Amino acid sequence: MRVLVAAPQMYIYGGAELVIVELLNYLSKNKIEHALLTTGVLPEIERDLLHQHTEIITLPFGASNDWRDLLKNMWLLSKGIRRHGQRFDVINLHNCPAELAAFTISKPAVWLCNEPPEVFLGGGTAREGAPKRFIKAMFYDFDKFIVRRFVRNVVVADESNAERFKSLYGITPQIIPYGINYGFFSNPPETIPVNKGQFTVLQSGMFNPYKNQLEAVKTVNLLRDKIPCISLILAGFQGGAYFEEVKKYINGHALNNIVQLPGHINREQLRELYYASDVLLHPVKSQGGWLSPFEALTAETPVVVSTEMTAAPVIKSEGIGTVTEDYAGALMDVYLNRQRHKQIARRGRQFVKDNLTWDNFCGKMVRAFETALAKHRG
């Protein structure tokens, strides 16, 4: 079996990109012929690939950070699949708008849907101006038509995403939970930055309304008098109107000495922050952020997540973290009862070790490719 993994521009090294890297390396280690087709890839992502086995086909373009990027990605990926796809048996699509290239595919396609476009592009259109509402509505309708007509095989990470996908597309996807780099995050780094006497709250992820960093800042502002030693680290790719909104709130409430903004960080730096922090605050809405709580738990760092976060049902049912919308109350409880929450985090670490491995995820993805190929042939 030969697999072509197709993804739009990989301009940051986040969770979605890590999934691709792990899958490609699994294919390499198991001697499954494959290639990565993308419109752009960061050098640090390339460095993490087993290059001697992974062919990288790039179709670069100059990003403009607007709707033109979606159209360019869709067009170039379609062009690349037409040009190179005949060499492969299965096309594995990742990240919006890769699924829109499916109409050019004569081979079976498997879409790993981290988040559907209506989430990726910021949800509904009710509050936006008429031109943007029209464009978004047209795009969403086109996306649904392409997926329903040309994509028969879809994978999501959890039950929440499966339910959302079925409501949007009328298709029941397969659920394959992501893996966590347990060996990496369970081993403390050689140096851990320590702020003595501080109660350090961490949130990681690129600045985005769905990541909801503003809520984390507001929560810390509420607690600054109750927990005088509190500090907040917001680690993630910066830029855009939402980042400016968060900065405006920080400046307007004199939080500059409390909130740190280190920007995008690598995996080693992220591990250091997990070990240096007292709690991971994860007020994300129903978009992305699936890996962070489980990575933090692997470092035995307590987690507080929103009820909307797609992995919240797992965290709640397993009793390995706090699921709530009362973030201030939850952080106060962690502050007052650190040892109890450390014990909960240790249970979470064991859960990750027992259930969330990349070999398990990638092996099931390969079986999904084999099933799609058998259906196509049969």
C-alpha positions in Angstrom: 0.0 0.0 0.0 1.3 3.5 -0.9 -0.1 6.5 0.9 0.0 10.2 -0.1 -0.4 12.5 2.9 -1.8 15.9 1.7 -1.8 19.0 3.9 -2.1 22.8 3.4 0.7 25.1 4.4 2.3 24.0 7.7 3.3 27.4 9.0 3.3 26.6 12.7 4.3 23.4 14.6 1.1 22.8 16.5 -0.9 19.7 17.4 -2.2 19.2 13.9 1.3 19.2 12.5 2.5 16.9 15.2 -0.1 14.4 14.2 1.2 14.4 10.6 4.8 14.0 11.7 4.0 11.0 13.9 2.0 9.4 11.2 4.7 9.9 8.6 7.4 8.5 10.9 5.2 5.5 11.7 4.8 4.8 8.0 8.6 5.1 7.6 9.4 2.8 10.5 6.9 0.2 9.1 8.3 0.5 5.6 5.0 1.7 4.1 5.7 3.7 0.9 4.4 7.2 1.3 5.0 10.9 0.6 4.0 14.3 2.1 2.4 16.7 -0.3 2.1 20.2 1.1 2.1 23.9 0.1 4.8 24.7 2.7 6.6 23.2 5.6 8.7 24.6 8.5 12.3 23.5 8.7 11.7 22.3 12.3 9.0 20.0 11.1 11.2 18.6 8.4 13.9 18.0 11.0 11.6 15.7 12.9 10.9 13.5 9.9 12.8 10.4 9.1 14.0 11.9 5.8 15.5 8.8 4.3 12.0 7.3 4.1 9.7 10.3 3.6 9.5 12.0 0.2 8.4 15.6 0.6 6.6 17.2 -2.4 6.2 21.0 -1.9 4.0 23.4 -3.8 5.0 26.7 -2.2 3.2 30.0 -2.4 3.4 33.4 -0.7 0.9 33.5 2.2 -1.4 36.5 2.4 -3.3 35.4 5.6 -6.8 35.9 4.1 -9.4 34.0 2.0 -6.9 33.8 -0.9 -4.8 31.4 1.2 -7.7 28.9 1.3 -8.2 29.1 -2.4 -4.5 28.8 -3.1 -4.1 25.8 -0.8 -7.1 24.1 -2.4 -5.9 24.8 -5.9 -2.3 23.8 -5.4 -3.2 20.6 -3.4 -5.7 19.6 -6.2 -3.0 20.3 -8.8 -0.4 18.3 -6.7 -2.8 15.4 -6.3 -3.6 15.3 -10.0 0.2 15.3 -10.8 1.4 12.9 -8.2 -1.6 10.9 -7.0 -1.5 8.1 -9.5 1.6 6.7 -7.8 -0.3 6.1 -4.6 -3.2 3.8 -3.5 -4.7 6.0 -0.8 -4.8 9.8 -0.3 -4.8 10.9 3.3 -6.2 14.5 3.7 -5.3 16.7 6.7 -6.6 20.1 7.8 -8.9 22.6 6.1 -9.1 23.1 3.1 -7.4 19.8 2.0 -10.7 18.1 1.9 -11.8 20.3 -0.9 -9.2 18.8 -3.1 -11.1 15.5 -3.0 -13.1 16.2 -6.1 -9.9 15.7 -8.1 -9.1 12.3 -6.5 -9.8 9.1 -8.3 -8.2 7.0 -5.5 -9.8 6.4 -2.1 -9.5 9.4 0.2 -9.4 9.3 4.0 -9.9 12.7 5.7 -8.4 13.1 9.2 -10.7 16.0 10.4 -9.0 17.8 13.2 -11.7 20.5 12.9 -14.3 21.2 10.2 -14.1 24.5 8.3 -17.0 26.1 10.3 -14.8 25.8 13.4 -11.5 26.5 11.7 -12.8 29.7 10.2 -14.4 31.0 13.4 -17.9 29.6 13.4 -21.1 31.2 12.2 -21.7 34.3 10.2 -24.4 36.1 12.1 -22.3 38.9 13.5 -20.3 39.7 10.3 -20.9 42.0 7.5 -22.9 41.0 4.5 -20.0 40.3 2.1 -18.2 38.1 4.6 -21.4 36.3 5.6 -22.1 35.6 1.9 -18.6 34.3 1.2 -18.5 32.1 4.3 -22.0 30.7 3.7 -21.0 29.8 0.1 -17.8 28.3 1.3 -19.5 26.1 3.9 -22.1 24.9 1.4 -19.4 24.1 -1.1 -17.4 22.2 1.6 -20.4 20.1 2.5 -21.1 19.3 -1.1 -17.5 18.1 -1.7 -17.3 16.1 1.5 -20.7 14.4 1.0 -20.0 13.6 -2.7 -16.3 12.7 -2.7 -15.1 11.9 0.9 -16.5 8.6 2.2 -13.9 7.9 4.9 -13.5 10.3 7.8 -11.5 10.0 11.0 -11.9 12.2 14.1 -10.3 12.0 17.6 -13.2 11.7 20.0 -17.0 11.3 20.5 -17.6 15.1 20.7 -16.0 15.7 17.3 -17.8 12.7 15.9 -21.2 14.1 16.9 -20.3 17.5 15.5 -19.1 16.1 12.2 -22.3 14.0 11.8 -24.5 17.0 12.5 -22.6 19.0 9.9 -22.2 16.5 7.1 -24.6 13.6 7.8 -21.7 11.2 7.8 -20.7 9.0 10.8 -16.8 9.2 11.1 -14.5 6.7 12.7 -13.1 7.6 16.1 -9.3 7.2 16.6 -7.9 9.1 19.6 -4.6 10.9 19.1 -1.4 9.7 20.8 0.8 11.5 23.3 4.6 11.5 23.4 4.6 9.8 26.8 8.4 9.0 26.8 9.2 12.7 26.1 6.8 14.5 28.4 7.1 12.0 31.3 10.8 12.7 31.6 11.6 16.0 33.3 13.9 18.3 31.4 17.4 18.9 32.7 16.6 22.5 33.6 13.2 23.6 34.8 12.5 27.4 35.1 11.2 27.9 38.7 9.5 31.1 40.0 9.9 30.6 43.8 6.8 31.5 45.7 4.7 31.9 42.5 1.5 30.1 41.6 2.0 29.6 37.8 -0.9 29.1 35.5 -0.1 28.0 31.9 -2.1 28.0 28.7 -0.6 26.9 25.4 -1.9 27.3 21.9 -2.0 29.9 19.1 -4.0 33.0 19.8 -7.5 32.5 18.5 -11.0 33.2 19.9 -11.6 29.5 20.1 -8.5 29.0 22.3 -10.1 31.7 24.5 -6.9 33.2 26.0 -8.9 36.3 27.0 -10.9 34.2 29.4 -7.7 33.0 31.0 -6.4 36.6 31.4 -9.8 37.7 32.9 -9.7 34.7 35.4 -6.2 35.7 36.6 -7.3 39.3 37.0 -10.2 38.1 39.2 -7.7 36.1 41.4 -4.8 38.6 41.6 -5.9 39.8 45.1 -6.8 36.4 46.4 -3.6 34.8 45.1 -1.0 37.6 45.2 1.7 35.3 43.8 -0.3 34.3 40.7 1.2 34.5 37.3 0.0 33.4 33.8 2.0 32.2 30.8 0.2 32.4 27.5 2.5 30.4 25.1 1.6 30.3 21.5 1.7 31.8 18.0 0.8 35.5 18.2 -0.8 37.9 15.7 -4.1 39.1 14.4 -7.0 41.1 15.9 -7.6 38.7 18.7 -4.1 38.8 20.0 -4.3 42.6 20.0 -7.6 42.4 21.9 -5.9 40.2 24.6 -2.9 42.6 24.8 -5.3 45.6 25.2 -7.0 43.9 28.1 -3.6 43.1 29.7 -2.5 46.7 29.3 -5.8 48.2 30.4 -5.8 46.2 33.7 -2.1 46.6 34.5 -1.4 42.9 34.2 1.9 43.2 32.4 3.9 42.0 35.4 1.5 39.0 35.8 1.0 37.8 32.3 3.9 36.5 30.2 3.7 36.3 26.4 6.6 34.1 25.2 5.2 33.6 21.7 5.5 30.3 19.8 7.7 27.8 21.5 9.2 24.4 20.6 8.4 21.1 22.2 11.4 21.2 24.6 10.4 24.6 25.8 6.8 23.5 26.2 7.9 20.5 28.3 9.8 22.9 30.5 6.7 25.0 31.0 4.6 22.0 31.9 7.0 21.1 34.7 7.4 24.7 35.8 3.7 25.3 36.1 1.3 24.5 38.9 -1.7 24.1 36.6 -2.7 24.1 33.0 -5.8 26.3 32.4 -7.5 25.2 29.2 -10.6 27.4 28.6 -10.8 26.5 24.9 -14.1 26.2 23.1 -14.9 23.4 20.7 -11.8 23.8 18.6 -8.4 22.2 18.7 -6.3 21.9 21.8 -6.8 18.2 22.2 -3.2 17.3 23.0 -2.3 19.9 25.6 -4.2 18.6 28.6 -2.9 15.1 28.1 0.7 16.3 27.6 0.4 18.3 30.9 -1.0 15.3 32.7 2.0 13.2 31.5 4.2 15.8 33.3 1.9 15.3 36.3 0.6 18.9 36.0 -3.1 19.3 37.1 -5.5 20.5 34.3 -8.6 22.7 34.3 -10.5 22.4 31.1 -13.8 23.9 29.7 -16.9 21.9 29.3 -16.8 22.6 25.6 -13.3 21.2 25.0 -13.7 18.1 22.9 -11.7 15.8 25.3 -13.7 17.1 28.3 -15.9 14.0 28.5 -12.8 11.7 28.7 -11.2 13.9 31.4 -14.4 14.0 33.4 -15.3 10.3 33.1 -11.8 9.2 34.0 -11.5 11.6 36.9 -8.2 13.0 35.8 -8.8 16.7 35.8 -11.3 19.5 36.5 -14.0 20.2 33.9 -15.8 23.4 34.6 -16.8 26.9 33.4 -15.9 28.4 36.9 -12.2 28.8 36.1 -11.5 31.1 39.0 -13.1 28.7 41.5 -11.1 25.8 40.0 -7.8 27.6 40.1 -8.5 28.6 43.7 -9.1 24.9 44.6 -5.9 23.8 42.9 -4.0 26.6 44.8 -5.5 25.5 48.2 -5.3 21.7 47.5 -2.2 21.2 45.4 -1.3 17.7 46.7 -4.8 16.4 46.0 -4.7 17.7 42.4 -1.2 16.3 42.0 -2.6 12.9 42.8 -5.4 13.4 40.3 -2.7 14.3 37.7 -0.8 11.2 38.5 -3.9 9.1 37.6 -4.0 11.1 34.3 -0.4 10.3 33.6 -1.2 6.5 34.0 -4.2 6.9 31.7 -2.1 8.5 29.0 0.5 5.7 29.3 -2.1 3.0 29.1 -4.4 4.4 26.4 -2.9 7.2 24.3 0.1 6.0 22.3 1.1 7.1 18.8 1.6 3.5 17.7 -2.0 2.8 18.6 -3.2 5.9 16.7 -1.1 5.3 13.6 -1.8 1.6 13.5 -5.5 2.3 13.4 -5.0 5.0 10.8 -3.2 2.4 8.6 -6.1 0.0 9.0 -8.5 2.8 8.0 -6.4 3.3 4.8 -6.6 -0.5 4.1 -10.4 -0.5 4.7 -10.9 2.5 2.4 -8.7 0.8 -0.3 -10.6 -2.5 0.0 -14.0 -0.7 -0.3 -12.8 1.2 -3.3 -11.6 -2.0 -5.1 -14.6 -4.1 -4.0 
